[in-house]
Amino acid sequence: MDLELIRTLVRLMNDNDLSELEVDDGGTKVRLAKGRKVGEPQQVVAVPQAMPMPMAMPMGAPAGSLAAAAVAPAAPALDPSTHREVPSPLVGTFYRSANPGAPPFVEDGQAVTEDTVLGLVEAMKVFNEIKAECAGVIEEMLIDNGEAVEYGQALCRIRLAD
């Protein structure tokens, strides 16, 4: 058992205010929980599928601009019959290609199927393939290579096939 891994996981739990964490890395499985006694029933909390991204204010922005940003109009909602945004299934770093210098998995305007790989999300040194899960055309990749992503954050917008 790697004690440094456990220390890292405990720090991750504390930094992100998590009460439970389970990691399965091939042959090693670690499950950490805090705030409950053994035998006490587990509380289940429903997590929404998509979470809005907070607005970032530029450094040194005037104080009044915060109020202006709060009333900025939201982006128009996508018509679910014609478009789909593919959300990140986990927190991590998004990569558009398999290796540095390799061509991206997909580009704007490219046709995709349900099994087309859009990119990779690296979380705890594990690379997870993100697939389109629908047929259509990439309208816009919303995340740059190497950018951090949050759970539920839209990675790309797909115009569904007719």
C-alpha positions in Angstrom: 0.0 0.0 0.0 1.5 3.4 -1.1 1.1 5.7 1.9 2.0 8.8 -0.2 -1.0 8.0 -2.5 -3.2 7.8 0.6 -1.9 11.1 1.9 -2.5 12.7 -1.5 -6.0 11.4 -1.6 -6.7 12.7 1.9 -5.4 16.1 0.8 -7.7 16.0 -2.3 -10.7 15.2 0.0 -9.9 18.0 2.4 -9.1 20.6 -0.4 -12.4 19.8 -2.2 -14.6 19.3 0.9 -15.3 15.6 0.0 -16.7 13.2 2.5 -16.0 10.1 0.5 -13.6 9.1 -2.3 -13.0 5.8 -4.1 -10.2 5.1 -6.5 -9.6 1.9 -8.5 -6.3 1.9 -10.3 -6.0 -1.5 -11.8 -4.9 -3.8 -9.0 -5.1 -1.2 -6.2 -8.4 -0.1 -4.8 -8.7 2.6 -2.1 -11.9 3.9 -0.5 -11.8 6.7 2.0 -14.7 8.1 3.9 -15.0 10.6 6.8 -17.7 11.9 9.0 -19.5 8.5 9.4 -19.1 5.7 11.8 -18.9 2.1 10.7 -22.4 0.7 10.4 -24.0 4.2 10.2 -26.3 4.5 7.2 -24.8 6.4 4.2 -26.5 9.6 3.1 -27.1 9.7 -0.7 -27.1 13.1 -2.4 -28.3 13.6 -6.0 -25.8 15.5 -8.2 -27.2 17.5 -11.1 -25.9 16.5 -14.5 -24.7 20.0 -15.6 -23.4 22.8 -13.5 -23.1 26.4 -14.7 -19.6 27.8 -15.0 -18.7 30.8 -12.8 -17.9 33.9 -14.8 -14.2 35.0 -14.6 -13.5 38.6 -14.2 -10.3 40.1 -15.7 -7.6 41.0 -13.3 -7.9 44.6 -12.2 -11.4 44.9 -13.5 -13.3 48.0 -12.1 -15.5 47.4 -9.1 -18.7 48.3 -11.1 -17.9 45.7 -13.8 -18.8 42.9 -11.3 -22.4 44.1 -11.2 -22.5 44.5 -15.0 -21.2 40.9 -15.4 -23.9 39.6 -13.0 -26.7 41.0 -15.3 -25.0 39.9 -18.5 -27.4 37.9 -20.7 -27.0 34.1 -20.6 -26.0 32.2 -23.7 -29.1 31.1 -25.6 -30.2 27.6 -24.8 -29.5 24.9 -27.4 -32.4 23.2 -29.1 -32.1 19.6 -27.9 -33.7 18.4 -31.1 -30.9 19.8 -33.2 -27.8 20.3 -30.9 -26.1 18.6 -28.0 -23.3 19.8 -25.7 -21.0 17.0 -24.6 -20.3 17.4 -20.8 -17.1 16.4 -19.0 -17.9 13.3 -16.9 -15.2 14.3 -14.4 -12.8 16.9 -13.1 -9.4 16.9 -14.8 -7.3 18.2 -17.7 -8.7 18.0 -21.2 -6.4 16.9 -24.1 -7.5 17.2 -27.7 -4.9 14.7 -29.0 -3.4 11.4 -27.8 0.2 12.8 -27.6 1.8 16.2 -27.8 2.3 17.2 -31.4 -0.2 14.6 -32.6 -3.2 15.9 -34.6 -6.4 16.5 -32.6 -9.0 13.7 -32.4 -11.6 16.0 -34.0 -11.8 19.5 -35.5 -14.7 21.9 -35.9 -16.9 20.9 -38.8 -15.9 17.2 -38.7 -18.6 14.6 -38.8 -18.8 12.3 -35.8 -20.5 9.1 -34.8 -21.5 7.8 -31.3 -18.1 6.1 -30.9 -15.9 9.0 -32.2 -13.3 10.0 -29.5 -13.5 13.8 -28.9 -10.6 14.0 -26.5 -9.1 12.7 -23.2 -9.7 13.9 -19.7 -6.8 13.1 -17.3 -7.7 12.6 -13.7 -5.3 11.2 -11.2 -2.9 10.1 -13.9 -5.6 8.1 -15.7 -6.6 9.1 -19.2 -10.4 8.7 -19.9 -11.6 8.7 -23.5 -14.6 11.1 -24.1 -16.8 9.9 -26.9 -19.4 11.9 -28.8 -22.2 9.5 -27.9 -24.3 11.0 -30.8 -24.0 11.3 -34.5 -23.6 14.7 -36.1 -21.1 17.5 -36.9 -18.7 19.2 -34.4 -20.0 22.8 -34.4 -17.5 24.1 -31.9 -14.8 22.7 -29.6 -15.2 24.7 -26.4 -12.1 23.6 -24.5 -8.5 24.2 -25.5 -5.8 21.5 -25.3 -4.4 21.2 -21.8 -7.2 23.2 -20.2 -8.6 22.2 -16.8 -12.3 21.1 -16.9 -14.9 20.7 -14.2 -17.6 18.0 -13.9 -20.5 18.8 -16.3 -18.6 21.5 -18.2 -19.4 21.5 -21.9 -16.4 20.2 -24.0 -18.0 20.7 -27.4 -21.2 21.5 -29.2 -22.5 19.0 -31.8 -25.2 19.7 -34.4 -27.1 16.4 -34.5 -27.4 14.4 -37.8 -30.8 14.6 -39.5 
